[in-house]
Amino acid sequence: MENERIVEIIRANVVDGRLQCARAYQLATEHNLKLWQIGKVCEEEKIKIAGCQLGCF
């Protein structure tokens, strides 16, 4: 999947400049992406990940 499409998918799920960690997991599963791809795009686009289940963000 192209990076631009991943950005669109993530941006459609951002609330108040943040993407919930649980939603990141769902998006990865729904769109057959690796979780690191979601994280990488969020980092590049300066999108914060909130409510991290692992305490990483």
PDB file as gemmi writes it, atoms N, CA and C in Angstrom:
CRYST1    1.000    1.000    1.000  90.00  90.00  90.00 P 1                      
ATOM      1  N   MET A   1       0.848  -1.173   0.000  1.00  0.00           N  
ATOM      2  CA  MET A   1       0.000   0.000   0.000  1.00  0.00           C  
ATOM      3  C   MET A   1       0.895   1.237   0.000  1.00  0.00           C  
ATOM      4  N   GLU A   2       0.486   2.214  -0.754  1.00  0.00           N  
ATOM      5  CA  GLU A   2       1.259   3.445  -0.870  1.00  0.00           C  
ATOM      6  C   GLU A   2       1.198   4.262   0.415  1.00  0.00           C  
ATOM      7  N   ASN A   3       2.271   4.958   0.696  1.00  0.00           N  
ATOM      8  CA  ASN A   3       2.363   5.776   1.893  1.00  0.00           C  
ATOM      9  C   ASN A   3       1.250   6.827   1.942  1.00  0.00           C  
ATOM     10  N   GLU A   4       0.909   7.408   0.800  1.00  0.00           N  
ATOM     11  CA  GLU A   4      -0.139   8.436   0.754  1.00  0.00           C  
ATOM     12  C   GLU A   4      -1.474   7.869   1.213  1.00  0.00           C  
ATOM     13  N   ARG A   5      -1.757   6.638   0.819  1.00  0.00           N  
ATOM     14  CA  ARG A   5      -3.016   5.995   1.219  1.00  0.00           C  
ATOM     15  C   ARG A   5      -3.013   5.716   2.722  1.00  0.00           C  
ATOM     16  N   ILE A   6      -1.895   5.322   3.265  1.00  0.00           N  
ATOM     17  CA  ILE A   6      -1.792   5.076   4.702  1.00  0.00           C  
ATOM     18  C   ILE A   6      -2.038   6.379   5.463  1.00  0.00           C  
ATOM     19  N   VAL A   7      -1.472   7.476   4.975  1.00  0.00           N  
ATOM     20  CA  VAL A   7      -1.687   8.780   5.603  1.00  0.00           C  
ATOM     21  C   VAL A   7      -3.174   9.122   5.601  1.00  0.00           C  
ATOM     22  N   GLU A   8      -3.854   8.898   4.491  1.00  0.00           N  
ATOM     23  CA  GLU A   8      -5.290   9.177   4.398  1.00  0.00           C  
ATOM     24  C   GLU A   8      -6.075   8.358   5.422  1.00  0.00           C  
ATOM     25  N   ILE A   9      -5.752   7.092   5.516  1.00  0.00           N  
ATOM     26  CA  ILE A   9      -6.444   6.195   6.457  1.00  0.00           C  
ATOM     27  C   ILE A   9      -6.244   6.682   7.889  1.00  0.00           C  
ATOM     28  N   ILE A  10      -5.017   7.033   8.221  1.00  0.00           N  
ATOM     29  CA  ILE A  10      -4.731   7.483   9.587  1.00  0.00           C  
ATOM     30  C   ILE A  10      -5.418   8.814   9.860  1.00  0.00           C  
ATOM     31  N   ARG A  11      -5.271   9.771   8.958  1.00  0.00           N  
ATOM     32  CA  ARG A  11      -5.864  11.100   9.166  1.00  0.00           C  
ATOM     33  C   ARG A  11      -7.381  11.025   9.340  1.00  0.00           C  
ATOM     34  N   ALA A  12      -8.026  10.071   8.695  1.00  0.00           N  
ATOM     35  CA  ALA A  12      -9.475   9.904   8.830  1.00  0.00           C  
ATOM     36  C   ALA A  12      -9.861   9.418  10.226  1.00  0.00           C  
ATOM     37  N   ASN A  13      -8.891   8.964  10.997  1.00  0.00           N  
ATOM     38  CA  ASN A  13      -9.155   8.419  12.330  1.00  0.00           C  
ATOM     39  C   ASN A  13      -8.527   9.235  13.454  1.00  0.00           C  
ATOM     40  N   VAL A  14      -7.947  10.364  13.121  1.00  0.00           N  
ATOM     41  CA  VAL A  14      -7.318  11.229  14.123  1.00  0.00           C  
ATOM     42  C   VAL A  14      -8.383  12.115  14.768  1.00  0.00           C  
ATOM     43  N   VAL A  15      -8.329  12.184  16.093  1.00  0.00           N  
ATOM     44  CA  VAL A  15      -9.231  13.044  16.850  1.00  0.00           C  
ATOM     45  C   VAL A  15      -8.362  13.952  17.718  1.00  0.00           C  
ATOM     46  N   ASP A  16      -8.552  15.249  17.580  1.00  0.00           N  
ATOM     47  CA  ASP A  16      -7.774  16.231  18.340  1.00  0.00           C  
ATOM     48  C   ASP A  16      -6.267  16.036  18.171  1.00  0.00           C  
ATOM     49  N   GLY A  17      -5.842  15.705  16.956  1.00  0.00           N  
ATOM     50  CA  GLY A  17      -4.421  15.562  16.653  1.00  0.00           C  
ATOM     51  C   GLY A  17      -3.798  14.269  17.150  1.00  0.00           C  
ATOM     52  N   ARG A  18      -4.634  13.332  17.589  1.00  0.00           N  
ATOM     53  CA  ARG A  18      -4.121  12.083  18.146  1.00  0.00           C  
ATOM     54  C   ARG A  18      -4.848  10.879  17.552  1.00  0.00           C  
ATOM     55  N   LEU A  19      -4.109   9.797  17.480  1.00  0.00           N  
ATOM     56  CA  LEU A  19      -4.669   8.520  17.059  1.00  0.00           C  
ATOM     57  C   LEU A  19      -4.611   7.587  18.258  1.00  0.00           C  
ATOM     58  N   GLN A  20      -5.739   7.041  18.629  1.00  0.00           N  
ATOM     59  CA  GLN A  20      -5.765   6.116  19.758  1.00  0.00           C  
ATOM     60  C   GLN A  20      -5.016   4.845  19.394  1.00  0.00           C  
ATOM     61  N   CYS A  21      -4.237   4.340  20.320  1.00  0.00           N  
ATOM     62  CA  CYS A  21      -3.425   3.152  20.083  1.00  0.00           C  
ATOM     63  C   CYS A  21      -4.298   1.967  19.656  1.00  0.00           C  
ATOM     64  N   ALA A  22      -5.408   1.761  20.343  1.00  0.00           N  
ATOM     65  CA  ALA A  22      -6.299   0.644  19.998  1.00  0.00           C  
ATOM     66  C   ALA A  22      -6.787   0.779  18.555  1.00  0.00           C  
ATOM     67  N   ARG A  23      -7.051   2.011  18.121  1.00  0.00           N  
ATOM     68  CA  ARG A  23      -7.499   2.241  16.741  1.00  0.00           C  
ATOM     69  C   ARG A  23      -6.365   1.960  15.770  1.00  0.00           C  
ATOM     70  N   ALA A  24      -5.134   2.273  16.138  1.00  0.00           N  
ATOM     71  CA  ALA A  24      -3.983   1.967  15.282  1.00  0.00           C  
ATOM     72  C   ALA A  24      -3.902   0.460  15.045  1.00  0.00           C  
ATOM     73  N   TYR A  25      -4.113  -0.322  16.098  1.00  0.00           N  
ATOM     74  CA  TYR A  25      -4.124  -1.783  15.953  1.00  0.00           C  
ATOM     75  C   TYR A  25      -5.230  -2.216  15.005  1.00  0.00           C  
ATOM     76  N   GLN A  26      -6.418  -1.640  15.163  1.00  0.00           N  
ATOM     77  CA  GLN A  26      -7.549  -1.981  14.299  1.00  0.00           C  
ATOM     78  C   GLN A  26      -7.252  -1.639  12.845  1.00  0.00           C  
ATOM     79  N   LEU A  27      -6.702  -0.456  12.608  1.00  0.00           N  
ATOM     80  CA  LEU A  27      -6.393  -0.037  11.242  1.00  0.00           C  
ATOM     81  C   LEU A  27      -5.377  -0.980  10.601  1.00  0.00           C  
ATOM     82  N   ALA A  28      -4.372  -1.368  11.364  1.00  0.00           N  
ATOM     83  CA  ALA A  28      -3.357  -2.285  10.842  1.00  0.00           C  
ATOM     84  C   ALA A  28      -4.016  -3.598  10.406  1.00  0.00           C  
ATOM     85  N   THR A  29      -4.902  -4.113  11.229  1.00  0.00           N  
ATOM     86  CA  THR A  29      -5.587  -5.362  10.909  1.00  0.00           C  
ATOM     87  C   THR A  29      -6.527  -5.200   9.721  1.00  0.00           C  
ATOM     88  N   GLU A  30      -7.342  -4.161   9.742  1.00  0.00           N  
ATOM     89  CA  GLU A  30      -8.337  -3.924   8.692  1.00  0.00           C  
ATOM     90  C   GLU A  30      -7.712  -3.714   7.319  1.00  0.00           C  
ATOM     91  N   HIS A  31      -6.540  -3.103   7.285  1.00  0.00           N  
ATOM     92  CA  HIS A  31      -5.925  -2.729   6.010  1.00  0.00           C  
ATOM     93  C   HIS A  31      -4.679  -3.560   5.685  1.00  0.00           C  
ATOM     94  N   ASN A  32      -4.507  -4.646   6.428  1.00  0.00           N  
ATOM     95  CA  ASN A  32      -3.398  -5.573   6.191  1.00  0.00           C  
ATOM     96  C   ASN A  32      -2.045  -4.847   6.210  1.00  0.00           C  
ATOM     97  N   LEU A  33      -1.877  -4.018   7.238  1.00  0.00           N  
ATOM     98  CA  LEU A  33      -0.639  -3.272   7.423  1.00  0.00           C  
ATOM     99  C   LEU A  33       0.082  -3.790   8.654  1.00  0.00           C  
ATOM    100  N   LYS A  34       1.350  -3.517   8.725  1.00  0.00           N  
ATOM    101  CA  LYS A  34       2.131  -3.814   9.924  1.00  0.00           C  
ATOM    102  C   LYS A  34       1.975  -2.637  10.879  1.00  0.00           C  
ATOM    103  N   LEU A  35       1.970  -2.909  12.157  1.00  0.00           N  
ATOM    104  CA  LEU A  35       1.814  -1.843  13.138  1.00  0.00           C  
ATOM    105  C   LEU A  35       2.944  -0.819  13.030  1.00  0.00           C  
ATOM    106  N   TRP A  36       4.144  -1.280  12.664  1.00  0.00           N  
ATOM    107  CA  TRP A  36       5.262  -0.340  12.529  1.00  0.00           C  
ATOM    108  C   TRP A  36       5.011   0.650  11.389  1.00  0.00           C  
ATOM    109  N   GLN A  37       4.250   0.230  10.358  1.00  0.00           N  
ATOM    110  CA  GLN A  37       3.943   1.149   9.264  1.00  0.00           C  
ATOM    111  C   GLN A  37       3.058   2.286   9.769  1.00  0.00           C  
ATOM    112  N   ILE A  38       2.088   1.946  10.594  1.00  0.00           N  
ATOM    113  CA  ILE A  38       1.208   2.956  11.178  1.00  0.00           C  
ATOM    114  C   ILE A  38       2.048   3.906  12.041  1.00  0.00           C  
ATOM    115  N   GLY A  39       2.897   3.349  12.889  1.00  0.00           N  
ATOM    116  CA  GLY A  39       3.742   4.160  13.761  1.00  0.00           C  
ATOM    117  C   GLY A  39       4.681   5.070  12.990  1.00  0.00           C  
ATOM    118  N   LYS A  40       5.267   4.545  11.929  1.00  0.00           N  
ATOM    119  CA  LYS A  40       6.201   5.327  11.116  1.00  0.00           C  
ATOM    120  C   LYS A  40       5.502   6.520  10.475  1.00  0.00           C  
ATOM    121  N   VAL A  41       4.324   6.289   9.915  1.00  0.00           N  
ATOM    122  CA  VAL A  41       3.576   7.376   9.277  1.00  0.00           C  
ATOM    123  C   VAL A  41       3.158   8.407  10.322  1.00  0.00           C  
ATOM    124  N   CYS A  42       2.716   7.948  11.481  1.00  0.00           N  
ATOM    125  CA  CYS A  42       2.331   8.885  12.543  1.00  0.00           C  
ATOM    126  C   CYS A  42       3.518   9.749  12.943  1.00  0.00           C  
ATOM    127  N   GLU A  43       4.669   9.145  13.066  1.00  0.00           N  
ATOM    128  CA  GLU A  43       5.870   9.896  13.424  1.00  0.00           C  
ATOM    129  C   GLU A  43       6.209  10.921  12.338  1.00  0.00           C  
ATOM    130  N   GLU A  44       6.175  10.499  11.080  1.00  0.00           N  
ATOM    131  CA  GLU A  44       6.494  11.400   9.964  1.00  0.00           C  
ATOM    132  C   GLU A  44       5.504  12.554   9.863  1.00  0.00           C  
ATOM    133  N   GLU A  45       4.237  12.279  10.159  1.00  0.00           N  
ATOM    134  CA  GLU A  45       3.178  13.279  10.034  1.00  0.00           C  
ATOM    135  C   GLU A  45       2.938  14.050  11.338  1.00  0.00           C  
ATOM    136  N   LYS A  46       3.766  13.762  12.355  1.00  0.00           N  
ATOM    137  CA  LYS A  46       3.656  14.435  13.656  1.00  0.00           C  
ATOM    138  C   LYS A  46       2.290  14.204  14.306  1.00  0.00           C  
ATOM    139  N   ILE A  47       1.787  12.984  14.174  1.00  0.00           N  
ATOM    140  CA  ILE A  47       0.521  12.590  14.787  1.00  0.00           C  
ATOM    141  C   ILE A  47       0.864  11.810  16.059  1.00  0.00           C  
ATOM    142  N   LYS A  48       0.347  12.264  17.169  1.00  0.00           N  
ATOM    143  CA  LYS A  48       0.598  11.607  18.444  1.00  0.00           C  
ATOM    144  C   LYS A  48      -0.279  10.354  18.564  1.00  0.00           C  
ATOM    145  N   ILE A  49       0.264   9.332  19.189  1.00  0.00           N  
ATOM    146  CA  ILE A  49      -0.512   8.142  19.491  1.00  0.00           C  
ATOM    147  C   ILE A  49      -0.869   8.214  20.965  1.00  0.00           C  
ATOM    148  N   ALA A  50      -2.160   8.126  21.249  1.00  0.00           N  
ATOM    149  CA  ALA A  50      -2.652   8.288  22.619  1.00  0.00           C  
ATOM    150  C   ALA A  50      -3.162   6.968  23.172  1.00  0.00           C  
ATOM    151  N   GLY A  51      -3.125   6.858  24.480  1.00  0.00           N  
ATOM    152  CA  GLY A  51      -3.666   5.673  25.148  1.00  0.00           C  
ATOM    153  C   GLY A  51      -2.914   4.420  24.799  1.00  0.00           C  
ATOM    154  N   CYS A  52      -1.593   4.518  24.705  1.00  0.00           N  
ATOM    155  CA  CYS A  52      -0.786   3.379  24.276  1.00  0.00           C  
ATOM    156  C   CYS A  52      -0.920   2.236  25.259  1.00  0.00           C  
ATOM    157  N   GLN A  53      -1.202   1.086  24.734  1.00  0.00           N  
ATOM    158  CA  GLN A  53      -1.392  -0.105  25.534  1.00  0.00           C  
ATOM    159  C   GLN A  53      -0.070  -0.641  26.094  1.00  0.00           C  
ATOM    160  N   LEU A  54       1.036  -0.243  25.497  1.00  0.00           N  
ATOM    161  CA  LEU A  54       2.343  -0.723  25.940  1.00  0.00           C  
ATOM    162  C   LEU A  54       3.137   0.351  26.691  1.00  0.00           C  
ATOM    163  N   GLY A  55       2.622   1.557  26.729  1.00  0.00           N  
ATOM    164  CA  GLY A  55       3.336   2.644  27.393  1.00  0.00           C  
ATOM    165  C   GLY A  55       4.468   3.202  26.565  1.00  0.00           C  
ATOM    166  N   CYS A  56       4.452   2.963  25.266  1.00  0.00           N  
ATOM    167  CA  CYS A  56       5.536   3.410  24.384  1.00  0.00           C  
ATOM    168  C   CYS A  56       5.389   4.867  23.949  1.00  0.00           C  
ATOM    169  N   PHE A  57       4.171   5.375  23.923  1.00  0.00           N  
ATOM    170  CA  PHE A  57       3.962   6.714  23.367  1.00  0.00           C  
ATOM    171  C   PHE A  57       3.480   7.648  24.443  1.00  0.00           C  
TER     172      PHE A  57                                                      
END                                                                             
